[in-house]
Amino acid sequence: MFNIATGLAIWCSEAMTLALVLFVAWRHNVRNEAYLYWGLGFLLTGIGFAMIALRDQVPSLLSIEIGNAIALLGQSAWVAGFLALDRKKIEWWALLPPAIWLAGVFLPWVNSDYSNRVVLYNLASATGATALALAVAAGDMRRERTRVKLMGVFVIQGCLCFGSALTMALTLPSDIEATNLGGASAMASAFLLTIAFAFTCRLIMERSERHLRALTLTDSLTGVLNRRGLLGYFDAIQEKAHDEQHQVAVMLFDLDHFKRVNDRFGHQSGDAVLTAFARMARQYIPNSIFGRMGGEEFAAFAAVTDQTEAEAIAEAIRTEFCRLPVSTGEAIVPVTVSIGIALASSLEANIDKLISAADRALYAAKAAGRNCTVTFGEAEAAAPAPATPSTTAGELVPTVDDQVEALRRMGTLSRAG
């Protein structure tokens, strides 16, 4: 005969331990309510089963009706935890397990028959397992593959509980047989819940790893990609351009006279300008391959059909930024941006050469008076960078002025009208 008291004692001990661990985790990260709900789930389950184990020592109302209801309410708390993990609101169906139990246990033909009570509890528990599977499936299944395994565990648990209830309803076992069957089902469910907890820990660890990886690739001030994260997307853009028979465009953005903004309005105002530009500019970049290279310089990668499309994107950002009211609380900061663009075919695109060419184009835009866009087509981008001018006394270096004038003649210089 199955010793139900021993089994319940083991499960209560395990549930209380897990509840303590989860409450400690929640204390370290109170913003993650999932830990709180899961801890409450194990606490309620442990309390409920402890009351059931004291069936002969406390009134039956406490040990049977209320004890089982509290244990099933623990399943509801687990469901709430998985919904909270994905920042979803708590759904009404999370309370179905204890509701089903309380709706049926006071029926005379259920309350007076031990086997029928076990059948009812298994049906309620099967409903709880189904609710857990639904809550897990509500998240991003394709991005978090562990969810598939976790949902599978809950589906198996639901089938086990429902199969146990159906078997008992069809065979009409004696109280001893019902105790053995119900106890075996309860221990199997406890084992599956332990596996589910392990998968849940793995899910949280994978999510934390992705979060930390994202932090290493994201600029903390503006929220866009940092230099490392941005450069990591170049191969994907090049492949996309090759598949679509497009060109690869690299755009460099430099906020004009940014040092004056910091000196006149303060560094907090400068940070507000950087954040405002990043928030606005990323909306115009295809696939949001946009990031901060450092300081007041930003960059974007895009697969474009031709030079006209690249210039249209850059000019949309430039003109919108000119009109953008950047408020610091005390004053409106006037800001503009200079832009350099370099283009290459998908087969010949080289990240170092394109960034170097875009940087030269940006330098030409600043030499042309700022608040404008200069574009280097495939020919200019493929040309080697000019040698660094000598600083020997008496030498004149007219390369920038000549380059700006040539760009005006070619129509690759766009500026405010």
C-alpha positions as CSV (number, residue, x, y, z in Angstrom):
1,M,0.0,0.0,0.0
2,F,1.3,3.5,-0.9
3,N,2.3,5.5,2.2
4,I,0.6,8.8,1.3
5,A,1.9,10.5,4.5
6,T,5.5,9.8,3.6
7,G,5.0,11.0,0.1
8,L,3.3,14.2,1.2
9,A,6.0,14.9,3.7
10,I,8.7,14.5,1.1
11,W,6.9,16.9,-1.3
12,C,6.1,19.4,1.4
13,S,9.8,19.6,2.3
14,E,10.8,20.0,-1.3
15,A,8.1,22.6,-1.9
16,M,9.1,24.7,1.1
17,T,12.8,24.6,0.1
18,L,12.0,25.8,-3.4
19,A,9.7,28.5,-2.1
20,L,12.5,29.8,0.1
21,V,15.0,29.8,-2.8
22,L,12.5,31.7,-5.0
23,F,11.6,34.3,-2.3
24,V,15.4,35.0,-1.9
25,A,15.7,35.4,-5.6
26,W,12.8,37.8,-5.6
27,R,14.3,39.8,-2.8
28,H,17.4,40.3,-5.0
29,N,15.3,41.3,-8.0
30,V,11.9,42.6,-6.8
31,R,11.0,43.9,-10.3
32,N,10.7,40.3,-11.5
33,E,7.4,39.3,-10.0
34,A,7.6,35.8,-11.6
35,Y,9.9,34.7,-8.7
36,L,7.3,36.0,-6.2
37,Y,4.4,34.1,-7.8
38,W,6.5,30.9,-8.2
39,G,7.6,31.1,-4.6
40,L,3.9,31.6,-3.5
41,G,3.0,28.6,-5.7
42,F,5.4,26.3,-3.9
43,L,4.5,27.7,-0.5
44,L,0.8,27.2,-1.1
45,T,1.3,23.7,-2.4
46,G,3.5,22.8,0.6
47,I,0.9,24.2,3.0
48,G,-2.0,22.5,1.2
49,F,-0.3,19.1,1.2
50,A,0.7,19.5,4.9
51,M,-3.0,20.1,5.7
52,I,-3.9,17.0,3.7
53,A,-1.3,14.9,5.6
54,L,-3.0,16.0,8.9
55,R,-6.3,14.6,7.8
56,D,-6.9,12.5,10.9
57,Q,-5.7,15.2,13.3
58,V,-7.6,18.3,12.0
59,P,-11.3,18.7,10.9
60,S,-12.0,17.3,7.5
61,L,-13.1,20.7,6.2
62,L,-9.5,21.9,6.8
63,S,-7.7,18.9,5.5
64,I,-9.8,17.9,2.6
65,E,-11.8,20.8,1.2
66,I,-9.5,23.7,2.2
67,G,-6.2,21.8,2.0
68,N,-6.7,20.6,-1.6
69,A,-8.0,24.0,-2.6
70,I,-4.8,25.7,-1.3
71,A,-2.6,23.1,-3.0
72,L,-4.4,23.8,-6.3
73,L,-4.2,27.5,-5.7
74,G,-0.4,26.9,-5.8
75,Q,-0.8,25.8,-9.5
76,S,-2.7,29.1,-10.2
77,A,0.3,31.0,-8.7
78,W,2.7,29.1,-11.0
79,V,0.5,30.1,-14.0
80,A,0.6,33.7,-12.8
81,G,4.4,33.4,-12.6
82,F,4.8,32.4,-16.2
83,L,2.5,35.1,-17.3
84,A,4.5,37.7,-15.3
85,L,7.7,36.4,-16.7
86,D,6.5,37.6,-20.2
87,R,4.9,40.7,-18.7
88,K,1.4,39.6,-19.4
89,K,-1.6,40.3,-17.3
90,I,-3.0,37.5,-15.0
91,E,-5.8,35.7,-16.8
92,W,-9.0,34.5,-15.2
93,W,-8.4,30.9,-16.3
94,A,-5.4,30.8,-13.9
95,L,-7.9,30.2,-11.1
96,L,-9.7,27.3,-12.7
97,P,-7.9,24.5,-10.7
98,P,-9.1,25.6,-7.2
99,A,-12.5,26.7,-8.7
100,I,-13.1,23.3,-10.2
101,W,-12.3,21.6,-6.9
102,L,-14.5,23.9,-4.8
103,A,-17.3,23.6,-7.3
104,G,-17.4,19.8,-7.1
105,V,-16.1,18.8,-3.7
106,F,-19.2,19.9,-1.8
107,L,-21.5,17.7,-3.9
108,P,-22.7,14.9,-1.7
109,W,-21.8,12.0,-4.0
110,V,-18.3,13.5,-4.3
111,N,-17.7,14.6,-0.7
112,S,-18.7,11.3,0.8
113,D,-16.7,9.1,-1.6
114,Y,-12.9,9.0,-1.4
115,S,-12.4,7.7,-5.0
116,N,-14.6,10.5,-6.4
117,R,-12.6,13.1,-4.5
118,V,-9.4,11.7,-6.0
119,V,-11.0,11.8,-9.5
120,L,-12.1,15.4,-9.0
121,Y,-8.7,16.5,-7.7
122,N,-6.9,14.9,-10.7
123,L,-9.3,16.7,-13.1
124,A,-8.6,20.0,-11.4
125,S,-4.9,19.3,-11.5
126,A,-5.1,18.3,-15.2
127,T,-6.7,21.7,-15.8
128,G,-3.9,23.4,-13.9
129,A,-1.3,21.6,-16.0
130,T,-3.1,22.7,-19.1
131,A,-3.1,26.3,-17.9
132,L,0.6,26.1,-17.2
133,A,1.2,24.8,-20.8
134,L,-0.8,27.6,-22.2
135,A,1.0,30.2,-20.1
136,V,4.4,28.9,-21.3
137,A,3.2,28.8,-24.9
138,A,2.2,32.4,-24.7
139,G,5.8,33.5,-24.8
140,D,8.3,33.6,-27.6
141,M,8.6,29.9,-28.5
142,R,10.9,30.4,-31.6
143,R,13.4,32.5,-29.7
144,E,13.3,30.5,-26.5
145,R,13.4,26.8,-27.5
146,T,13.5,25.6,-23.9
147,R,9.8,26.6,-23.7
148,V,8.9,23.7,-26.0
149,K,10.4,21.2,-23.6
150,L,8.8,23.0,-20.6
151,M,5.4,23.0,-22.3
152,G,5.9,19.3,-23.1
153,V,6.4,18.5,-19.4
154,F,3.2,20.2,-18.5
155,V,1.3,18.5,-21.3
156,I,2.6,15.1,-20.0
157,Q,1.5,16.1,-16.5
158,G,-2.0,17.0,-17.7
159,C,-2.4,13.8,-19.6
160,L,-1.2,11.8,-16.6
161,C,-3.7,13.5,-14.2
162,F,-6.5,13.2,-16.7
163,G,-5.6,9.6,-17.5
164,S,-5.6,8.7,-13.8
165,A,-9.0,10.4,-13.3
166,L,-10.5,8.6,-16.3
167,T,-9.1,5.2,-15.1
168,M,-10.6,5.6,-11.7
169,A,-13.9,6.8,-13.1
170,L,-14.2,3.7,-15.3
171,T,-12.8,1.0,-12.9
172,L,-14.4,2.2,-9.7
173,P,-11.5,1.1,-7.4
174,S,-11.7,0.5,-3.7
175,D,-10.4,3.1,-1.3
176,I,-7.0,1.2,-1.0
177,E,-6.7,1.0,-4.8
178,A,-7.7,4.6,-5.2
179,T,-5.1,5.6,-2.6
180,N,-2.3,3.7,-4.4
181,L,-3.3,5.0,-7.9
182,G,-3.8,8.6,-6.6
183,G,-0.5,8.5,-4.7
184,A,1.4,7.2,-7.7
185,S,-0.1,9.9,-9.8
186,A,0.8,12.5,-7.2
187,M,4.4,11.4,-7.0
188,A,4.7,11.3,-10.8
189,S,3.3,14.8,-11.0
190,A,5.8,15.9,-8.3
191,F,8.6,14.4,-10.3
192,L,7.4,16.2,-13.5
193,L,7.2,19.5,-11.6
194,T,10.8,19.1,-10.4
195,I,11.8,18.6,-14.1
196,A,9.7,21.6,-15.0
197,F,11.5,23.7,-12.4
198,A,14.8,22.7,-13.8
199,F,13.7,23.7,-17.3
200,T,12.4,27.0,-15.9
201,C,15.8,27.7,-14.4
202,R,17.4,27.0,-17.7
203,L,14.9,29.3,-19.4
204,I,15.8,32.2,-17.0
205,M,19.5,31.6,-17.4
206,E,19.2,31.7,-21.2
207,R,17.2,34.9,-21.0
208,S,19.8,36.4,-18.6
209,E,22.6,35.5,-21.0
210,R,20.8,37.1,-23.9
211,H,20.2,40.2,-21.8
212,L,23.9,40.4,-20.9
213,R,24.9,39.8,-24.5
214,A,22.6,42.6,-25.6
215,L,24.1,45.0,-23.0
216,T,27.6,44.3,-24.5
217,L,26.3,45.3,-27.9
218,T,24.1,48.3,-26.9
219,D,25.1,51.9,-26.1
220,S,23.9,52.5,-22.5
221,L,23.0,56.2,-23.0
222,T,21.0,56.1,-26.3
223,G,19.8,52.5,-26.3
224,V,21.0,51.9,-29.9
225,L,23.8,49.5,-31.0
226,N,27.3,50.4,-29.9
227,R,30.3,50.2,-32.3
228,R,30.9,46.5,-31.6
229,G,27.2,45.6,-32.1
230,L,26.9,47.7,-35.2
231,L,29.9,46.2,-37.0
232,G,28.6,42.7,-36.2
233,Y,25.6,43.4,-38.5
234,F,27.6,44.3,-41.6
235,D,27.8,40.7,-42.9
236,A,24.0,40.4,-42.6
237,I,23.5,43.6,-44.5
238,Q,25.9,42.6,-47.2
239,E,24.2,39.2,-47.6
240,K,20.8,40.9,-47.8
241,A,22.1,43.3,-50.4
242,H,23.5,40.4,-52.4
243,D,20.2,38.5,-52.3
244,E,18.2,41.5,-53.4
245,Q,20.8,42.7,-55.9
246,H,21.1,46.0,-54.1
247,Q,24.1,48.1,-53.0
248,V,25.5,48.5,-49.5
249,A,25.4,51.9,-48.0
250,V,27.4,53.1,-45.0
251,M,26.2,56.4,-43.5
252,L,28.1,58.3,-40.9
253,F,26.4,61.1,-38.8
254,D,28.2,63.7,-36.8
255,L,26.3,66.2,-34.7
256,D,27.5,69.7,-35.6
257,H,29.3,71.8,-33.0
258,F,28.4,69.3,-30.3
259,K,31.2,70.6,-28.0
260,R,29.5,74.0,-28.0
261,V,26.3,72.3,-26.9
262,N,28.0,70.7,-23.9
263,D,29.9,73.9,-23.0
264,R,26.8,76.2,-23.3
265,F,24.0,74.0,-22.0
266,G,25.8,71.3,-19.9
267,H,26.6,67.7,-20.4
268,Q,23.1,66.6,-19.4
269,S,21.7,68.6,-22.3
270,G,24.3,67.1,-24.6
271,D,23.1,63.6,-23.5
272,A,19.5,64.7,-24.2
273,V,20.6,65.7,-27.7
274,L,22.3,62.4,-28.4
275,T,19.3,60.4,-27.1
276,A,16.9,62.5,-29.2
277,F,18.9,62.0,-32.4
278,A,19.3,58.3,-31.8
279,R,15.5,57.9,-31.1
280,M,14.6,59.8,-34.2
281,A,17.2,58.5,-36.7
282,R,16.7,54.8,-36.0
283,Q,13.1,55.1,-37.3
284,Y,14.4,56.0,-40.8
285,I,17.0,53.2,-41.0
286,P,15.8,49.9,-42.7
287,N,15.9,47.1,-40.2
288,S,17.3,49.6,-37.6
289,I,20.9,48.7,-38.2
290,F,21.9,52.0,-36.6
291,G,24.3,52.7,-33.7
292,R,26.6,55.0,-32.0
293,M,30.2,54.8,-33.0
294,G,31.4,57.0,-30.2
295,G,31.0,60.5,-28.9
296,E,28.6,62.5,-31.1
297,E,29.2,60.2,-34.1
298,F,26.6,57.6,-35.3
299,A,26.5,55.2,-38.2
300,A,24.0,53.2,-40.1
301,F,24.2,50.3,-42.6
302,A,21.5,49.7,-45.2
303,A,20.9,47.7,-48.4
304,V,19.7,50.3,-51.0
305,T,18.7,50.1,-54.6
306,D,20.9,53.0,-55.6
307,Q,22.5,56.3,-54.5
308,T,19.3,58.2,-54.6
309,E,17.7,55.9,-52.0
310,A,20.6,56.3,-49.6
311,E,20.6,60.1,-50.0
312,A,16.8,60.2,-49.4
313,I,17.2,58.3,-46.1
314,A,20.1,60.6,-45.0
315,E,18.3,63.8,-46.0
316,A,15.1,62.7,-44.3
317,I,17.1,62.3,-41.0
318,R,19.0,65.5,-41.5
319,T,15.9,67.7,-42.2
320,E,13.9,66.1,-39.5
321,F,16.7,66.6,-37.0
322,C,16.9,70.3,-37.9
323,R,13.2,70.7,-37.1
324,L,13.4,68.5,-34.0
325,P,12.9,70.6,-30.8
326,V,15.4,69.2,-28.3
327,S,14.3,70.6,-24.9
328,T,16.6,70.6,-21.9
329,G,13.9,71.9,-19.5
330,E,15.4,75.4,-19.6
331,A,16.0,76.0,-23.3
332,I,15.6,74.6,-26.8
333,V,18.9,73.5,-28.1
334,P,19.5,74.3,-31.8
335,V,21.2,71.3,-33.4
336,T,22.1,70.1,-36.9
337,V,23.9,67.0,-38.3
338,S,26.5,66.4,-41.1
339,I,26.3,63.2,-43.0
340,G,28.8,61.2,-45.1
341,I,27.7,58.3,-47.3
342,A,29.7,55.6,-49.0
343,L,28.3,53.1,-51.5
344,A,29.6,49.8,-52.9
345,S,28.2,46.8,-54.6
346,S,27.4,43.8,-52.4
347,L,30.3,41.8,-54.0
348,E,32.9,44.5,-53.5
349,A,31.7,45.9,-50.1
350,N,34.4,46.0,-47.5
351,I,33.6,47.3,-44.1
352,D,36.9,49.0,-43.5
353,K,37.0,50.7,-46.9
354,L,33.4,51.8,-46.7
355,I,33.7,53.3,-43.3
356,S,36.9,55.1,-44.4
357,A,35.2,56.4,-47.5
358,A,32.1,57.5,-45.5
359,D,34.4,59.2,-43.0
360,R,36.1,61.2,-45.9
361,A,32.6,62.1,-47.2
362,L,31.7,63.3,-43.7
363,Y,34.8,65.3,-43.5
364,A,33.9,66.9,-46.8
365,A,30.4,67.7,-45.6
366,K,31.9,69.5,-42.6
367,A,34.3,71.4,-44.9
368,A,31.3,72.4,-47.0
369,G,29.7,74.2,-44.1
370,R,28.1,71.4,-42.1
371,N,24.3,70.6,-42.0
372,C,24.6,68.8,-45.3
373,T,25.1,65.3,-46.9
374,V,28.0,64.3,-49.0
375,T,27.9,61.0,-51.0
376,F,30.7,58.9,-52.3
377,G,29.5,56.5,-55.0
378,E,31.2,53.2,-55.9
379,A,34.0,54.9,-57.7
380,E,34.9,57.4,-54.9
381,A,34.4,54.7,-52.2
382,A,36.7,52.3,-54.0
383,A,39.5,55.0,-54.4
384,P,42.3,54.8,-51.9
385,A,42.3,57.3,-49.0
386,P,44.5,60.3,-49.7
387,A,47.8,60.4,-47.9
388,T,47.9,62.4,-44.7
389,P,48.9,66.0,-45.6
390,S,52.4,67.0,-44.6
391,T,52.7,69.8,-42.0
392,T,55.9,71.1,-43.4
393,A,56.0,74.9,-43.3
394,G,55.0,76.7,-46.5
395,E,53.0,73.7,-47.9
396,L,49.4,74.3,-49.0
397,V,46.9,71.5,-49.0
398,P,43.8,72.4,-51.1
399,T,42.5,68.9,-51.3
400,V,39.3,69.5,-49.2
401,D,38.2,72.6,-51.0
402,D,38.9,70.9,-54.4
403,Q,37.0,67.8,-53.3
404,V,34.0,69.8,-52.1
405,E,33.8,71.8,-55.3
406,A,34.0,68.6,-57.3
407,L,31.2,67.1,-55.3
408,R,29.0,70.1,-55.9
409,R,29.6,69.7,-59.7
410,M,28.7,66.0,-59.5
411,G,25.6,66.7,-57.5
412,T,26.6,64.5,-54.6
413,L,26.4,67.3,-52.1
414,S,23.0,67.9,-50.4
415,R,22.6,70.7,-48.0
416,A,19.9,72.7,-46.3
417,G,18.2,75.1,-48.7
